[in-house]
Amino acid sequence: MEYQFSKLIQGIQPSAADRMLEQMNNPQLLSLAGGNPSPETFPIDEIRRASGLLLETDPIHVLQYSVTEGYAPLRKAAWEYFNSRGQHFQSEDELIITSGSQQVPDLAAKCFLEYGDIVIVEDPSYYLTLDTFRSHGVCLVGIRMEEDGMDIQELENAIHRYQPKMLYTIPNFHNPTGITTSSEKRKKIYDICTRNNVLILEDNPYGDIYFGDYPLPLIKSFDTEGSVILAQSLSKIIAPGLRVSTCIANKKIIQKLVLAKRCADVHTSTWGQYICEQILVNIDMDEHINNICAYYKEKCNIMRNGIEQNFPDDIKLIYPKGGMFMWVTLPERFSMPDLVEKALRQNVAVVPGNIFFVNQNAPCQSIRMNYSTPSAEDISNAIFTIGKILSKD
Amino acid sequence: MEYQFSKLIQGIQPSAADRMLEQMNNPQLLSLAGGNPSPETFPIDEIRRASGLLLETDPIHVLQYSVTEGYAPLRKAAWEYFNSRGQHFQSEDELIITSGSQQVPDLAAKCFLEYGDIVIVEDPSYYLTLDTFRSHGVCLVGIRMEEDGMDIQELENAIHRYQPKMLYTIPNFHNPTGITTSSEKRKKIYDICTRNNVLILEDNPYGDIYFGDYPLPLIKSFDTEGSVILAQSLSKIIAPGLRVSTCIANKKIIQKLVLAKRCADVHTSTWGQYICEQILVNIDMDEHINNICAYYKEKCNIMRNGIEQNFPDDIKLIYPKGGMFMWVTLPERFSMPDLVEKALRQNVAVVPGNIFFVNQNAPCQSIRMNYSTPSAEDISNAIFTIGKILSKD
């Protein structure tokens, strides 16, 4: 049989993500290419205890079909947790549970976007979400990132020129750049988009991983008009294998997202939802978050110190105030693809920056390095190896 | 903000499914309207034991991100389990894990269907999968069901007239009718579709719940051409809250489904996959399946006997040879919607048959009744109540 694949799926290339996953199978590799939270931050004892208790006292509910919008006590616990961390939503907002935060752009695209519609994204941005949008046949328009977030003039121009339906942003500790969008820009993005009837998809997987001041208010916090869909994963503060995330939006939007989710996977893993509820309710989340932040801050500092000691002075480095990633841009005398390949030959993996751009084929001098997954020692050794390669060039 | 929802999501109506879920919240209700497997069939002790051991010995892998195609040992265990139950696949076939079998039509539609394409479905068919197809903007063409499966002449005519891209079928113990497609028709469906380049999506959630002879070979078993995508849920033989299903197809198809799944939810719950692997490997599945079959057979007989004793002689009943549903068609002197409403007023819920048809608004005399979820006593009482309503009309 000759397969006729859809235009949508033909727009998705396996290459970049697959190559990275293949690398992961080399046990000798020092990988700065991943993006996994460190298992040191998983509340393993509490999950074990909660799971034992749930499967002892309420196994039928934990193993049975559940409702599409999510397990009601978890929806309540997550709402209260976000409130306790200074996030305040609108009275018209509702929270549902999704199967990882990757499901949020997939459902939002299904509910709002037609083939050929325009979506504005930060350029660079998280490549897998870009692929999710591409898989709906929408056109991506990238906005250049400055050290405090999107270039607002370019954003305004793009909105007037392309009349997009949606904007996708990661304002806290952006993946891949680590950039924090400033308060002023958050407000401007909200105002410009709302004025022009552009929905905002705000992705906040890293907001609870901060190294200094408490994170800035989310764009969602300004959202009196109901124009912001907020995806807040629990993967980085509980555990990603549970595949439990939250989505908060105006209830008219939520109704449609629930219809789309029912068609996609009926509901999210029941056990995973019960576990997250137990964790949010039973453990001291402030203390847990403080521990996570301290743990990642130390690793971030190790990477930063390694870069300062081993990399040429004229590289450009954005110091992340949180999250999991460091974005290094090489001066023109280096070839980024050469560096990535030489490093890999010495068993060090980093992600070539081009895969995060709307145009993956444009020249790119940047690499993304992750400090959440590797050990402190591996970070030091990997940075030292990359530094040696750069010093020889 | 004025929301402009997509044409796709506007095609999905919440009504039918939502009304049923609302009914479930009435504690006095005797519901034959559900479709949940009975918790009596869940291997609860084994799941509890496996979970305890996994979270004790390997918590990091169980809680960490995993790969999109699924946990390799589960993929192997599921493949071997299906083989042990007499299913044999092609050497070009591969098996991946999906988040429930509902995800399979969603991913298959993404990979193969364009807006406006035609999909052939049994008429009636499982309403949620019809909604999944509708959410991709495809047009459904329904084929009348006979007591041994689709009307083959109508199928041939429809294929020549509409040139569909895909056909969706539930050959074993069909939802909602309980019909088993005969061997002859399975072969004919395969031949006609393959000759006309129509992909077959074969859904087999109920194949392991049979009351007499071993189930007939799947359409997939003829699939030398690679034209069949098989969805085989583990929800009905392990537990549905895990949200773990399998999908088996030619590896060229699987590659694309994996790309689509990565964009949809990255991967299926890691814990759920580890649990399923442990269950498939460690328990005597033949004995487990025999117990499940015996348990549902008894309930099916209770419903059947109740119908024979309490319903008018001229109703039409298809005797299911497996699965979870019984489909009753009333003579013309009754109004099906009236019956459903009267029953509901007496706290008995059944599903009005019209929601399973491509055209939900056409006149319909059938109801679907489920015997897997309610207790034996509730089945008897509910059937008695419906019988009394029918005898008064």
Interface residues (C-beta under 8 A of the other chain):
Chain A: M1 E2 Y3 Q4 F5 S6 K7 L8 I9 I12 P14 A17 L21 N36 P39 F42 I44 I47 R48 S51 G52 L55 E56 P59 I60 V62 L63 Q64 Y65 S66 V67 S99 G100 Q102 Q103 D106 K110 C111 F112 L113 E114 Y115 L128 D131 T132 R134 S135 K165 T194 N197 L199 E225 G226 S227 S235 A239 P240 G241 L242 R243 N250 K252 I253 Q255 K256 L259 A260 R262 C263 A264 D265 V266 H267 T268 S269 T270 W271 G272
Chain B: M1 E2 Y3 Q4 F5 S6 K7 L8 I9 I12 P14 A17 L21 N36 P39 F42 I44 I47 R48 S51 G52 L55 E56 P59 I60 V62 L63 Q64 Y65 S66 V67 S99 G100 Q102 Q103 D106 K110 C111 F112 L113 E114 Y115 L128 D131 T132 R134 S135 K165 T194 N197 L199 E225 G226 S227 S235 A239 P240 G241 L242 R243 K252 I253 Q255 K256 V258 L259 A260 R262 C263 A264 D265 V266 H267 T268 S269 T270 W271 G272
